[in-house]
């Protein structure tokens, strides 16, 4: 399957279809991430658990249900019926409860209160099945030939828990689709995020500062991961992960696999770096050697570092995302090695 053709079809669907909420954009973004983190052979299909998509959707909306200055909590859908509990309401209520218990980050909340996390994820998964997964491939009509990502003939606005149980709470991507989505994700994700920003501005009928709004909606929670800086500094023997120079008074915590591509906050993806390296790397893909060093760190050591803060390590997700991202990269792509220095990807994965 041609990745660019698939990406263009998706972009055309979302550009011309009626977007009454940001849910379809959130679901597509989650689907792109899932395909990156779970790479398969080029012509294979992939079973995608709907709760796994729901997990990524909750993670995406968690920072977005905060108050945005004088505008309060931003609307992300058209006016709903009075008394209707929306997907955003579900996430907002979960965050309110988590913050009341001192668990402001979604990472801390899902670790400390797994039962509440599972309930929320299941509720969001049901909503995705009834709304965005049901509508993602369609601008109208129910012709089976319209489906090009997965069979959605069993989904509907009234799909029941029993029907979801019968389908194992999963959708099956057609052969070739997972690899195509992974390959097109670097091009499609920025477009999805820009539409998301535009839709939020439209739903709130306000002139919002677009760069500031984009950072609010999609920026990493630097304050949360900064709590890991002392432990990472000690683990790295006070040396920058990238340049191996001694760290000074100011230490940054960086996502080696860029947050803008795969928002993974697990310790496996986090390193202590000096501000110069962090400011130069930004959101570029790192050199293969950096990824090899990242994945080689002993699991037991990372577990010991993360445990006092009740923070996940997420080795499997990070390893899967690294494989998916570099499989999707084309040979010759520039990879950041050090300030002002780049390698060129040779197309091989040494991990």
Protein Blocks (a to p, Z undefined) as FASTA:
>chain_A
ZZklmmmmmmmmmmmmccfbfklmmmmmmmmmmmmmmccdfkbccdddfklmmmmmmmmm
mmmmpcehjnopadfbdcddehiacfklmmmmmmmmmmmnopabfklmmmmmmmlmmmmm
mmmmmmmmmmmmmmmmpggdjbfklpmkbccklgcfkbcfklmmmnoopacddehklmmm
mmmmmmmmmmmmmmmmmmmmmmnopacdfklmmmmmmmccfklmmmmmmmmmmmnoopaf
klopacdfbdcdddfbafklmccfbfklgccddfklmmmnmmaccdfklmmmmmmpcfkl
mmmmmmmnopafklmmmmmmmmmmmmmpcghiacdfbghiacddehiacZZ
